[in-house]
């Protein structure tokens, strides 16, 4: 039962989740709790395991892990007809059937035939039962040695799902997995039709009060909203399969992988055009865990924020998610450069640094941006521009650290609610500010690397005017060459603000975009920011 539960939560990708359901099926057999199992009962157990695995898939296809499972079970069942075979001999015969089925997967799916490879999930299952056969075939002393061995897998990253299909252009952009705490193991059944409308490659895993969904979709935020109605979302994993395909198959513009977290506010089209790899922070709402900019949108965040009863917070990316990103990128780039949200602002920096230290054979640099949101986006864009110009990894780091000293942001908050909610402002001070209807103005303090209030306005128009006046002062000191506009308002108001900034300063924003949900939790609705950098950025 523990193996089933851990397998469900820890499984990776389509085949991994199917494999976990095989173990779940074993636990559902009536002899699962016995210390000794008869041979025919064992066959029925693995048959039930296969049935559970098969039923977890919405659209089973031949040539996958399911095909190999089926042939293995059939082979074992056939071996029982020969009464002269003992358990080991019967197991050996069934493994041979599975190995044959594995070799045939190369001809059953077009993508496997074109690349002349077998199915990776099926290969993993065959490796598993071959290991079982090896264990059964030796004596007690050798079994103890096998159990004491530490398995070593060469190029572990290539065995995980997110790197299996990078040679095939995906139909849907995201590979999305979610673990949900739900009392009813069939809670997702009534929603299968809706899920099938949102994507494909659907696999539903079951465990004790846990469900796991795997789906390929273009709408992870819509899938998440559906799941939030069913139970508590404990964990989410997402892979941008389109970006992975582009990185693996199209001519790369850089030798250095440029990586940002979702606090770097950049337009999606810019991210896609330059293959800037993103690591999402987490948004925590009432015990549910969402992935910033992937499985929760800005409007959805504000809907939650509108209810004061909701418990809302943020968290750094999971270490597993960061490690997965490095596993993929280290295969396709000479080096990796990560520019996360400032160290003083989030524990994200520490999580990424800790994971980067595990890759001794790959040059990975993590630069403390000391920024978030708009200026962080500008630093990432600048690093990408340098990489595409062929600048070396080491020189990019030096130039980035220099540029950081002349990068900042000017922010106008519509209210102080976000600052109060995040604990950056006392409720008593917030009460006074609310009475006066103040709109605070902030920038990043060079001493603390944290936001600092530098003024206030009574109206939006007054706030915009003060922001542009502050920006013009920076221009007078030759400290501004490029700007970006980030906001938590409507698209139309964002455009109006950007045009106002251009009229007042003569500077046209490199881009205009919405803030992340993580930023919005601390800034609230209808806020505006101008990020600036003393470097010329051409996008």
Secondary structure, DSSP 8 states (H G I E B T S, - for coil): -HHHHHHHHH--HHHHHHHHHHHHHHHTSTTTT-SS--HHHHHHHHHHHHHHHHHTBSS--SSSHHHHHHHHHHHHHHHTT-TT--HHHHHHHHHHHHHHHHHHGGGTSHHHHHHT---HHHHHHHHHHHHHHHHHHS-HHHHHHHHH-----TTGGGGSGGGTSTTS--SSSEEEEEEEE-S-TTTTGGGHHHHHHHEEEEEEEEETTEEEEEEEES-HHHHHHHHHTTSEEEEEEEEEHHHHHHHHHS--S-SEEEEEETTB---HHHHHHHT-EEE--EEEETTEEEEBTTTB-HHHHHHHHT-TTS-EEEE---HHHHHHHHHHHHHH-SEEEEE-S-TTT-THHHHHHHHHTT-TTSEEEE------HHHHHHHHHHHHHHHHTT--HHHHHHHHHHHHTTEEEEEE-S-SHHHHHTTSS-HHHHHHHHHHT-EEEEEE-TTTSSEEEEEEESSHHHHHHHHHHHHHHHHHTT--SEEEEEESS-HHHHHHHHHHHHHHHS---S-EEE--HHHHHHH-TT-EEEEEESS----
